[in-house]
């Protein structure tokens, strides 16, 4: 159909069928990139014991291999989202996927733990350029009435990526392809990244913010410094016996965050080009969703790392056995994610997300009971019940959450909002990974780590960690009361000030009123 939005050029030039096919191919490309990033976060966990043996990596280095990626990713996401708004989302997506592929090659070829940690930091930084563009491209390519369905698909991909990573990592590690041991978990990104680059150039439509924005370099430095001051001491604290400077750094990060907010307000008044659109936080659904995203990230960060350490080091299971144990979890997440957006959220609204948090917590309590009862003699089949219950809960949260957060965001701020959503989730994950020092390793007495006592010590630490995760889910349940009771129609962003998108955006219906901001 021809659009009546004057901001979109030559709308009649692209036939509906061709445009429709092209946008779904573009969706598949950006979803694959998002999946690749998500798998890369979790795939490493399962290979940690193999990396530890091969490179002689310390516990501190292991935390950096996981948390370093999350930290670099979190620190760069807001900037990546804003760069996409300024220079074009397609351009930043292609730069990001190129850098991510090269960094994956460096990780796969790393000769020691220092090179691997540095390569993971680079990988996180380039992912930060790629990932914010995914939601922004979806936001400007699909009309408001279709975005709920598309974000539901995205939620399913998020869930699948988070839980299929361990199985893929287990298979690649167990197969020991060409004698490379753990290295194929990174090298597998090369063909996927190259295909994404070539197809992305052809099918993704370029879009950018309507106003000529400038990059807020002072804001970039302030937010990066604040994140580093918070997460670095958390990650290194236990190793260094919690020095005074670490506590001062974490307290100081709150001061830097406050100064960052004050500076962004000044920047908005000065030239209207801040790094973070603080006006987005006036949208209640966005502010509440960001809080949920942060706390849920902490849950993910703690659980997936301690789960791996428990199964592979505590119980002495092979990577493949540990990976296969997670299959029921993966299936449950995907099934619940599919149902939640299409069937449940339209009828029950935020109660679905709250039911997800409660269900996940119930699964954790069952897991704690089983781990305590069976100790190191527990079998894979005995974990099916808690994992399925947890997976169903997670699926009910991850699929509708993105839609709930972005539903009232004007399209012109899609990149900035997308960057913030991803940043808070990754910030939560990095915090969770840093907290593993406290909740898991903190409950292990170093003297007890004799080979005969290691299993029992790890089981006890695992149970302790799950109590923490259950407590965080309780907080999430409460925060969810601030989400909209019912899903609302997406805000389209206005007619004449909409994104400068190429003809694909013509699929949008009549423009709806712009949300005041």
Number of C-alpha atoms within 10 A of each C-alpha: 13 16 19 14 19 12 19 19 15 13 21 12 10 15 13 16 9 10 18 15 12 17 21 17 17 23 24 14 21 25 20 18 25 23 22 21 25 21 25 24 23 25 27 26 25 31 24 25 20 19 22 15 10 14 14 13 19 12 14 15 19 19 23 26 25 26 29 28 26 31 28 25 28 30 26 23 32 29 29 29 35 34 25 28 29 21 18 22 29 24 21 25 31 22 16 25 28 20 21 29 25 21 27 27 20 20 26 20 17 17 12 14 21 15 14 23 22 19 25 26 24 23 29 29 26 27 32 31 31 30 28 33 33 26 27 26 28 21 28 29 27 22 20 23 14 12 20 25 17 20 23 23 20 26 27 26 22 23 30 23 24 22 26 23 27 31 24 21 28 26 22 23 24 17 15 14 13 7 10 14 17 26 24 24 25 21 19 16 23 18 11 16 23 15 12 23 20 11 15 22 15 12 18 25 22 22 25 29 24 17 15 11 18 16 16 17 11 15 21 18 13 18 24 21 15 22 22 19 21 23 27 20 21 25 26 19 21 18 13 11 9 13 13 9 11 21 15 13 19 19 13 15 20 15 12 18 17 13 16 21 16 11 17 22 17 13 18 16 11 10 10 16 19 25 26 27 18 16 11 22 16 11 18 15 23 26 17 19 23 24 20 27 28 22 24 26 24 25 24 21 29 26 21 20 21 24 21 25 23 24 25 22 17 22 21 15 16 17 27 20 17 23 24 18 21 22 18 20 26 26 20 22 32 26 17 23 30 20 16 27 29 15 10 18 21 14 14 14 20 24 20 20 28 22 17 26 29 20 22 27 26 17 21 23 18 17 23 20 13 17 19 16 11 12 17 18 9 15 12 13 9 14 18 17 16 23 25 22 23 27 29 26 27 29 32 34 29 28 33 30 22 23 24 26 24 27 24 22 27 22 26 25 24 28 31 30 29 27 30 25 27 25 28 25 25 28 29 28 30 34 27 30 32 29 23 23 22 17 23 25 19 15 16 20 11 11 8 13 14 10 7 9 12 19 23 19 22 25 27 19 23 28 24 16 24 23 16 17 25 20 13 17 25 16 15 22 20 12 16 20 14 17 23 19 14 14 20 15 14 23 20 26 24 19 17 13 16 24 24 20 21 18 21 24 24 26 20 20 17 14 18 14 12 18 16 11 12
